[in-house]
Amino acid sequence: MKKPTKIVRAGVDKKRNAGVVNTPVVRASTIVFDSVAAMHDSYAHTKKRDKVLSYGRRGTATHWTLQEALTDLAGGADTVLTPSGLSACTLAILGCVKAGDHILVSDSAYEPTRTFCEGFLKDMGVDTSYFDPLIGGGIADLLRDNTTLVFCESPGSHTFEVQDIPAIAAAARARGAKVAVDNTWASPLFCRPLALGAHLSVEAATKYIVGHSDVMLGAVTGTDEAIADVYKAASALGFATSPDDVYLATRGLRTLGVRLKQHQENAWTVAKWLQEQPQVKRVLYPPLPSDPGHALWKRDFTGGSGLMGVVFHQASAKAMAALIDGMKLFALGFSWGGYESLIAPSTPLRSARPWTEPMPGVRLHVGLEDTDDLIADLADGLVRFKAALD
Ligand SMILES: Cc1ncc(COP(=O)(O)O)c(C=O)c1O
């Protein structure tokens, strides 16, 4: 089946749902059993990740529907749901390490992922080093005997470098290390990291999968060899997700195809317009042919989402604030991936490959509004930006 069909149909089990189109919200903590043998049997099944009822924390039919749909879309063996996108990143890492190990993290990674590595993970006895997101197969030189994971984010959600996942995965696999990719920008609709050689594909489902800015959720989909340890870590840590949230995420997923198509179209129009504005030095958006990551994007992705960066010729905190503070449609907020347009300051944090563009820039999430209105909002903002620079 093609992806748009999977988005609509995957995970639907007519028998399980008794004909109801959307798997209902099945709320549970306690599940009661007819016998001790049945209780033991259900627990043994959940240990093997079988989708059977045993205890609310281990999921109900509401969870299985989303897990199965995401697994199918990403082309994996199974999916573990987590309470947020960040916890999906940290769980994927925790599923691949033990004290004394070393991991490599892309310099373009989401800042809280870095914070986790530098604090919690370090205290656990796991070392992190950062690598140039453009390193490709050169990652081979950075792999140590105790490197167990290469964590990528492609494109990076502030700097938008596209990583050569097949080259990184080939080098990592040759040394027995796993590869995890934060795939939130593309969603499983536009990129399938597992098909590119990664072991784990991480989604902040909070963004495009939920799509309506009203739920926090994460998902880790993996190959058979990798997902078992992620599931073990989730079980040990007691991760659980609310069936109400999961229901909303599944409902969001069903329209991911049409939403992303429109995000892509709108983002393209806005990016092309921004490129022509005299204040703008670069628009960081891999679908643009002028973007340095365009060739890799074209090879590995089937579309572009609504998130992009804008770098100005001359940066100033005052001018950036003047631009953002007067916006009428682009709201100022941390997240992205909902139906609405958002804007936020962007000052990438780097350590392996310095970010040499003028800072601060801004990050735009282009929503589903009419692009004439969005461009008019940005045009007014650039007038304020220029006035604040002079
Ligand atoms: C690329 C990326 N990964 C992970 C996350 C974390 O997701 P959440 O906010 O659901 O914890 C974010 C959030 O902005 C993100 O941009």
The ligand as an ORCA input file, in Angstrom:
! r2SCAN-3c Opt
* xyz 0 1
  C      13.311     18.020     16.532
  C      12.595     17.883     17.826
  N      12.709     16.744     18.501
  C      12.076     16.571     19.677
  C      11.314     17.571     20.223
  C      10.662     17.355     21.544
  O       9.293     17.174     21.432
  P       8.308     17.501     22.634
  O       8.156     18.974     22.668
  O       7.080     16.758     22.299
  O       8.946     16.988     23.892
  C      11.176     18.777     19.559
  C      10.355     19.867     20.142
  O      10.366     20.987     19.713
  C      11.837     18.946     18.323
  O      11.765     20.097     17.639
*
